[in-house]
């Protein structure tokens, strides 16, 4: 089965763009959903994030990105093409995560820049961290989130 070269960029670019958009949705709209304001007796306002509402917000956003991406993959790629493209995206995410985990002098400015394109996988790693209580395992496994697009691929090319 032949892989069309022009399809290899689709999943990595989709993941990066979807992560960028979900980052801004979380930053600007998420606060309205999961921020809790309490006013102390002395009039000081305390802000906190409700962990349950935050988890629900992140899970719904993750599912929306996954399903929209899956519908897009279904329209244009075979399973093999989706696997190759998702493998490239997963490899990129894995390299970034391994560098962040194991390079002692990894620049903070670079981590902040990568946060924009890692937001979609960070939602999954947050859930895995709650389940496993192991940061390294959670972020490494979540690097393979783009592979979730493979089942959406068609069996044959048009």
C-alpha positions as CSV (number, residue, x, y, z in Angstrom):
1,X,0.0,0.0,0.0
2,X,1.4,3.3,-1.0
3,X,1.5,6.4,1.3
4,X,0.9,9.7,-0.3
5,X,3.7,12.0,0.8
6,X,1.5,15.1,0.9
7,X,-0.6,13.5,3.7
8,X,2.3,13.2,6.1
9,X,2.1,16.8,7.4
10,X,-1.6,16.7,8.2
11,X,-1.7,15.2,11.7
12,X,1.3,17.1,13.1
13,X,0.0,20.4,11.8
14,X,-3.5,19.7,13.0
15,X,-2.2,18.7,16.4
16,X,-0.1,21.9,16.7
17,X,-2.9,24.2,15.5
18,X,-5.5,22.4,17.7
19,X,-3.2,22.7,20.7
20,X,-2.6,26.4,20.0
21,X,-6.4,27.0,19.8
22,X,-7.2,24.9,22.9
23,X,-4.5,26.8,24.8
24,X,-6.1,30.1,24.1
25,X,-9.6,28.7,24.8
26,X,-8.4,27.4,28.2
27,X,-6.7,30.6,29.0
28,X,-9.5,33.0,28.0
29,X,-12.7,31.0,28.4
30,X,-11.7,28.3,30.9
31,X,-11.6,30.7,33.7
32,X,-15.3,31.4,33.4
33,X,-16.0,27.7,33.7
34,X,-13.7,26.5,36.5
35,X,-12.7,29.5,38.5
36,X,-14.2,29.9,41.9
37,X,-14.4,33.3,43.6
38,X,-14.8,33.5,47.3
39,X,-14.9,36.8,49.3
40,X,-13.4,36.6,52.8
41,X,-14.9,38.5,55.8
42,X,-12.3,41.3,55.3
43,X,-13.4,41.8,51.7
44,X,-10.4,40.1,50.0
45,X,-11.4,38.1,46.9
46,X,-9.7,34.7,46.6
47,X,-9.6,32.9,43.3
48,X,-9.1,29.2,42.9
49,X,-9.7,26.5,40.3
50,X,-12.2,23.8,40.9
51,X,-10.3,20.6,40.0
52,X,-13.5,18.7,39.0
53,X,-14.7,21.5,36.7
54,X,-11.2,21.9,35.3
55,X,-11.0,18.2,34.6
56,X,-14.4,18.2,32.9
57,X,-13.4,21.3,30.8
58,X,-10.1,19.7,29.7
59,X,-11.8,16.3,28.9
60,X,-14.5,17.9,26.8
61,X,-11.9,20.1,25.0
62,X,-9.7,17.0,24.4
63,X,-12.7,15.0,23.0
64,X,-13.7,17.9,20.7
65,X,-10.2,18.2,19.3
66,X,-9.9,14.4,18.9
67,X,-13.3,14.0,17.2
68,X,-12.9,17.0,14.8
69,X,-9.5,15.7,13.9
70,X,-10.8,12.2,13.4
71,X,-13.5,13.5,11.1
72,X,-10.9,15.4,9.1
73,X,-8.7,12.3,8.9
74,X,-11.6,10.1,7.8
75,X,-12.3,12.4,4.9
76,X,-8.8,12.5,3.5
77,X,-6.5,9.7,4.7
78,X,-6.1,5.9,4.8
79,X,-5.3,4.1,8.0
80,X,-1.7,3.7,6.9
81,X,-1.3,7.3,6.0
82,X,-3.0,8.3,9.3
83,X,-0.6,6.0,11.2
84,X,2.5,7.4,9.4
85,X,1.4,11.0,10.0
86,X,0.4,10.4,13.6
87,X,3.7,8.6,14.1
88,X,5.5,11.7,13.0
89,X,3.4,13.9,15.4
90,X,4.0,11.4,18.2
91,X,7.7,11.3,17.6
92,X,7.9,15.1,17.7
93,X,5.9,15.2,21.0
94,X,8.0,12.4,22.4
95,X,11.3,14.2,21.6
96,X,10.0,17.4,23.2
97,X,8.9,15.6,26.3
98,X,12.1,13.6,26.7
99,X,14.1,16.8,26.3
100,X,12.0,18.5,29.0
101,X,12.3,15.6,31.4
102,X,15.9,14.7,31.0
103,X,17.8,17.8,30.0
104,X,18.7,19.6,33.3
105,X,19.3,22.9,31.6
106,X,16.2,22.9,29.3
107,X,15.4,26.6,28.8
108,X,12.2,27.8,30.4
109,X,11.5,30.1,27.5
110,X,11.5,27.1,25.2
111,X,9.2,25.2,27.5
112,X,6.7,28.0,27.5
113,X,6.8,28.1,23.7
114,X,6.3,24.4,23.5
115,X,3.3,24.7,25.9
116,X,1.3,26.2,23.1
117,X,1.7,23.1,20.8
118,X,1.6,20.6,23.7
119,X,-1.7,21.7,25.2
120,X,-3.8,19.1,23.6
121,X,-1.6,16.2,24.8
122,X,-1.2,17.9,28.2
123,X,-4.9,17.4,28.8
124,X,-4.4,13.7,28.5
125,X,-1.3,13.7,30.6
126,X,-3.2,15.6,33.3
127,X,-5.8,12.8,33.4
128,X,-3.1,10.1,33.4
129,X,-1.3,11.8,36.2
130,X,-4.4,11.7,38.3
131,X,-4.7,8.0,37.6
132,X,-1.1,6.9,37.9
133,X,0.5,9.6,40.1
134,X,3.6,9.2,37.9
135,X,4.6,12.4,36.0
136,X,7.2,10.8,33.7
137,X,5.0,7.9,32.6
138,X,2.0,10.2,32.1
139,X,3.7,12.7,29.9
140,X,5.5,10.0,27.9
141,X,2.3,8.0,27.3
142,X,0.4,11.2,26.4
143,X,2.9,11.9,23.6
144,X,1.2,9.1,21.7
145,X,-2.2,10.9,21.7
146,X,-2.0,11.6,17.9
147,X,-2.1,7.8,17.4
148,X,-5.8,8.0,18.4
149,X,-6.5,9.4,14.9
150,X,-5.5,6.1,13.2
151,X,-8.8,4.3,13.7
152,X,-10.5,7.1,11.8
153,X,-8.6,6.5,8.6
154,X,-10.3,4.9,5.6
155,X,-9.4,1.4,4.4
156,X,-8.6,2.5,0.9
157,X,-7.6,5.7,-0.9
158,X,-10.0,7.4,-3.2
